[in-house]
Amino acid sequence: MTDHVSLSDLLDRADQATDASALLRDEARMLIAITRGLLDERRALVLGLDQIAGQTRIVMQYAALAR
């Protein structure tokens, strides 16, 4: 037994698929933007940690000289 689907139903399904595809594309763009933001934050944290490490080395050198 075969089900018959009207052209109108097929067009409605195609519209729904197009809408769903657009939503997924928008979600993907949003996730990409969030990921880029997180990468920028990570870079800033790494730079900050590098600065802290450099300052710690300087303090340790002064402490060694003070002995």
Summary of the structure (lengths in Angstrom):
residues: 67
radius of gyration: 28.7
end to end distance: 94.1
largest distance: 94.1
contacts: 119
relative contact order: 0.05
helix: 90%
strand: 0%
